[in-house]
C-alpha cells in the first residue's frame, strides 16, 4: 500500500457523516457579519506611509521644540505660559539675563572695555530685576562673569592711569611751556626772550638753549623737552624761576614716556594748543 | 472571499456551510462533541472579525480557517488544563452512522493504528485527510516549512503502515473494500 492509497484508506475510515450548521449557528454568523463594521480593503502601504509621517512629524516637532527651548529663542508669551504651567522652561527674566550673560561673555572675548562696561551694566540691571528664586538659577555663572568683567575693567583703567599722567603733563606744558614756546617761536632766536619772560617749564629751557642755538635746536629741544626731564632741567637751569621750572620740569619729566612714544602728540600737545611749540617743531623739522 | 470581506452575509453563510463538516470533524478528533461545535462557532466568530487580514497571509480560505480552529482548540485545551480529549477508538469513533463503518474490521484496524501515532503525526494526517488541505496549506497552518510537512507526513504514513502490518492488516483487501 503506497502513501496515496493509505491516505485514501484513512479518508474513508475517518469519513464523517455529512454535517451542516444549524439554523441558529448560521443566523449567529450572519448577525456577526451584520454587526461587524466593514473595513474596506486598503493596501498597508498608505497606512505605513501615514505612520511614518506621524513619526517624522513627532520627531521634527519634538526636536524643534527641544532646540527652541535650548537656544532660548522661545517667544516671551509662549515662554511665560510654559513657565507658568511648570514646563522646564526659563522664565522671561531668566532668559533675558542669560542673553545678557552671553553678551557679556562675547564682550569679554572681544576685550573691548566699552562693550564690557555696557554688557556688565545690562547684566547687573537684569539681575536686579530677578526674583530670589530666579537669581539662584543664574547667580553663579553671572557672578563669575561680572567678576571677570570687573577685573578686566580694572586692568584697563590701570593701564589708562599709566598713560593719563603723561597726558596731564603735556597739558600742563601746554598751559605753561606752550605759551612760552608760542612766544619763543615767533621770535625765532629770540625765543629765549619769550622763554625767559615767563621762565616757565620746558619751553624756556629748549628755547633757552635755542636762543643761542637757533630755533632748530630749540625746536628739537622743545620736542625732547616736552618728553624729557632733561629739557625741563635745562629749562629750569636756564631760568631763574626755578620753582616753576621744577614743578613744570618734573611734569615734563613725568611725561617723558609719552614724549618718547609719541613725540608728535607731545609735541603737538605742547604746541598743539599753542602756536609756538608746534610751529617751532615744524620749523625745526624743516630746518 | 471578496464578498465576505465586503460584509456580504450570504457569502459568509456559503463559506460556513462549505467548511463546516471538515472543521467539525477536525475538532471532534480533539474535543468532545459539544466542545467541537463550540470551537467551530468560535472559529467563525474570529474569522468574521479578522477577515480583512486574510489576503495578506497568502493562504486559501480553508487553510486560514483551520489555522484559526487550531488556535481555538489550543485555547480550549489550555483552559481545561491541557486535558486533551481523545475520542474512544480514534477518529471516526463517534456515534451515529459511523457505527456502520466501525463494524468493518479493516477500518477498525486503521483507527486503532492511527490512535497509536504521535499527536504531531496524527495532526498532519488529519489536516491532510480530514481538512483536505494540501501539504503547503498544512505547512502554513502549522507554521512549518512545506518540505518539513511532507517529511512528517511520509514518516507518519510509514509508521501507520508498520502498525497495520504488525496487526496483520491486509492492505490489499482493505483497499478493495475502500474502493
Interface residues (C-beta under 8 A of the other chain):
Chain A: X1 X3 X5 X6 X7 X8 X9 X10 X11 X12 X13 X14 X15 X16 X17 X18 X19 X20 X21 X25 X26 X28 X29 X30 X32 X33 X34 X36 X38 X39 X40 X41 X44
Chain B: X4 X5 X6 X7 X8 X9 X12 X13 X16 X17 X20 X21 X24 X25 X28 X37 X40 X41 X44 X45 X48 X49 X52 X55 X56 X91 X92 X94 X96 X97 X98 X101 X106 X107 X110 X111 X114 X125 X126 X128 X129 X130 X153 X154 X157 X160 X161 X171 X172 X174 X175 X178
